[in-house]
Amino acid sequence: MNQKSLPQYRELNQALSKTTLKLHPSQVHGLVSGILCGNPKSSAAWEELVTGGKDPAKTHEVLQALYEASMTQLDDFLFEFQLVLPPDSETLPIRAEALTLWCQGYLTGLKMAQIQIVDRDPGEMTEAINDLIEIAKMNYEEVVASEEDEAAYIELVEYVRMAVILIYQDMREEDASRKTASSSNHLH
């Protein structure tokens, strides 16, 4: 495969540390993923938001790799989509905080793509979005390094991953339905 791979957490963290805003790597990946789910043809306006306008070449390169790899993972529907989170060697509270930040970034990305995230019609996608809202509010400070909390964290990460894939697929199906309806209206 010659496609760019998803930058590692530490590599993304290092690149973001050179920006004005110094956002959390997980939050940035969530933001990019949310924008991609809401509007896969989005422009690079998100990059200026993330960097605060300060964008060294290496940072741009890493952010571009993040964007392209995320797009490829979502678009391939091969369930290869992964979240950029701290490695398992980090403490559980740090990883749990990163997961909440990832979800917050994702929801912000959906909003930036003008996707309604509250007061939606019932459905699987609405349930998934509501669950992500709850995970984004999780009190990570109460997480303890226990086998039970570790197992719960692993389940939450997998749930978030699958929810994002579901949302992406549903959004593409909605787009295809709108285009089909629009083109059939023009045949008259």
C-alpha positions as CSV (number, residue, x, y, z in Angstrom):
1,M,0.0,0.0,0.0
2,N,1.4,3.4,-0.9
3,Q,-1.3,5.4,0.9
4,K,-0.3,7.4,3.9
5,S,-0.7,5.7,7.2
6,L,-2.4,7.3,10.2
7,P,0.1,9.3,12.3
8,Q,0.9,7.8,15.7
9,Y,-0.4,9.6,18.8
10,R,3.1,10.8,19.8
11,E,4.0,12.0,16.3
12,L,0.7,14.0,16.1
13,N,1.2,15.4,19.6
14,Q,4.7,16.5,18.7
15,A,3.4,18.3,15.5
16,L,0.6,20.0,17.4
17,S,3.0,21.2,20.1
18,K,4.5,23.5,17.5
19,T,1.1,25.2,16.8
20,T,-0.4,28.2,18.5
21,L,-3.3,26.3,20.1
22,K,-1.5,23.1,21.1
23,L,-4.7,21.0,20.9
24,H,-4.8,17.4,22.1
25,P,-4.0,14.9,19.3
26,S,-7.1,12.8,20.0
27,Q,-9.3,15.9,19.9
28,V,-7.8,16.9,16.5
29,H,-8.3,13.4,15.1
30,G,-11.9,13.5,16.3
31,L,-12.4,16.9,14.7
32,V,-11.0,15.7,11.4
33,S,-13.1,12.6,11.5
34,G,-16.3,14.5,12.3
35,I,-15.7,16.9,9.4
36,L,-15.0,14.0,7.1
37,C,-18.2,12.2,8.1
38,G,-20.3,15.3,7.7
39,N,-18.6,16.5,4.5
40,P,-15.9,14.3,2.9
41,K,-15.3,17.0,0.3
42,S,-14.4,19.6,2.9
43,S,-11.6,22.1,2.4
44,A,-8.5,22.5,4.5
45,A,-10.1,25.3,6.6
46,W,-10.0,22.9,9.6
47,E,-6.2,23.0,9.4
48,E,-6.0,26.7,10.2
49,L,-8.4,26.2,13.0
50,V,-6.3,23.4,14.5
51,T,-3.0,25.3,14.1
52,G,-4.2,28.7,15.0
53,G,-2.6,29.9,11.8
54,K,0.9,28.8,12.9
55,D,1.6,25.8,10.6
56,P,5.3,24.7,10.2
57,A,5.9,22.5,7.2
58,K,6.3,19.3,9.3
59,T,3.1,20.0,11.2
60,H,1.3,20.5,7.9
61,E,2.7,17.2,6.6
62,V,1.5,15.3,9.7
63,L,-1.9,16.9,9.6
64,Q,-2.3,16.2,5.9
65,A,-1.3,12.6,6.6
66,L,-3.9,12.4,9.4
67,Y,-6.6,13.8,7.1
68,E,-5.8,11.6,4.1
69,A,-5.4,8.4,6.2
70,S,-8.6,9.1,8.0
71,M,-10.5,9.7,4.8
72,T,-9.1,6.5,3.3
73,Q,-10.0,4.4,6.4
74,L,-13.5,5.8,6.5
75,D,-14.1,5.6,2.7
76,D,-12.9,2.0,2.3
77,F,-15.6,0.6,4.6
78,L,-13.1,-2.2,5.6
79,F,-13.5,-1.4,9.3
80,E,-9.8,-0.4,9.4
81,F,-10.8,3.0,10.8
82,Q,-8.8,3.6,14.1
83,L,-8.9,6.4,16.7
84,V,-5.7,8.3,17.5
85,L,-5.5,7.7,21.2
86,P,-2.6,7.4,23.7
87,P,-0.8,4.1,23.7
88,D,-1.8,1.4,26.2
89,S,1.4,2.2,28.2
90,E,-0.3,5.5,29.4
91,T,-2.5,5.4,32.5
92,L,-6.1,4.6,32.1
93,P,-7.3,8.0,33.3
94,I,-5.1,9.7,30.6
95,R,-6.5,7.3,27.9
96,A,-10.1,7.9,29.1
97,E,-9.6,11.6,29.0
98,A,-8.3,11.3,25.4
99,L,-11.4,9.3,24.5
100,T,-13.7,12.0,25.8
101,L,-11.6,14.6,23.9
102,W,-11.8,12.5,20.8
103,C,-15.6,12.4,21.0
104,Q,-15.8,16.2,21.8
105,G,-13.6,16.9,18.7
106,Y,-15.8,14.5,16.6
107,L,-19.0,16.2,17.6
108,T,-17.4,19.6,16.9
109,G,-16.4,18.4,13.5
110,L,-20.0,17.3,12.7
111,K,-21.2,20.7,13.8
112,M,-18.6,22.4,11.6
113,A,-19.9,20.3,8.7
114,Q,-23.4,21.6,9.5
115,I,-24.7,18.2,10.7
116,Q,-27.4,18.5,13.3
117,I,-26.3,16.6,16.5
118,V,-29.2,17.4,18.8
119,D,-33.0,17.1,18.4
120,R,-32.6,14.7,15.5
121,D,-35.2,12.3,14.2
122,P,-35.0,8.9,15.9
123,G,-32.8,6.3,14.2
124,E,-29.5,4.3,14.5
125,M,-27.4,7.3,13.6
126,T,-29.2,9.5,16.1
127,E,-28.6,6.9,18.8
128,A,-24.9,6.7,17.9
129,I,-24.6,10.5,18.0
130,N,-26.4,10.6,21.4
131,D,-24.0,7.9,22.7
132,L,-21.0,9.9,21.6
133,I,-22.4,13.0,23.3
134,E,-22.6,10.9,26.6
135,I,-19.1,9.6,26.1
136,A,-17.8,13.1,25.5
137,K,-19.2,14.0,28.9
138,M,-17.7,11.0,30.7
139,N,-15.9,11.9,34.0
140,Y,-12.5,10.4,33.3
141,E,-11.2,11.6,36.7
142,E,-13.3,8.8,38.3
143,V,-11.7,6.1,36.2
144,V,-9.4,3.9,38.2
145,A,-6.8,1.4,36.9
146,S,-8.8,-1.7,37.4
147,E,-9.5,-4.7,35.1
148,E,-13.1,-3.7,35.1
149,D,-12.5,-0.1,34.0
150,E,-9.8,-1.3,31.5
151,A,-12.3,-3.6,29.9
152,A,-15.0,-0.9,29.9
153,Y,-12.5,1.5,28.2
154,I,-11.7,-1.0,25.5
155,E,-15.4,-1.6,24.8
156,L,-16.0,2.2,24.6
157,V,-13.2,2.7,22.1
158,E,-14.6,-0.1,20.0
159,Y,-18.1,1.3,20.3
160,V,-16.9,4.8,19.3
161,R,-15.0,3.3,16.3
162,M,-18.0,1.4,15.1
163,A,-20.4,4.3,15.7
164,V,-18.2,6.6,13.5
165,I,-18.2,4.0,10.7
166,L,-22.0,3.7,11.0
167,I,-22.5,7.5,10.9
168,Y,-20.1,7.8,7.9
169,Q,-22.0,5.1,6.0
170,D,-25.4,6.5,6.9
171,M,-24.3,10.0,5.8
172,R,-23.1,8.7,2.4
173,E,-26.4,6.8,1.9
174,E,-28.3,10.0,2.7
175,D,-26.2,11.9,0.2
176,A,-26.7,9.2,-2.5
177,S,-30.5,9.2,-1.8
178,R,-30.6,13.0,-2.1
179,K,-28.7,12.9,-5.4
180,T,-30.9,10.2,-6.7
181,A,-34.1,12.1,-5.8
182,S,-32.6,15.3,-7.2
183,S,-31.7,13.7,-10.5
184,S,-35.0,11.9,-10.9
185,N,-36.8,15.3,-10.4
186,H,-34.8,16.7,-13.3
187,L,-35.8,14.0,-15.8
188,H,-39.3,15.5,-16.4
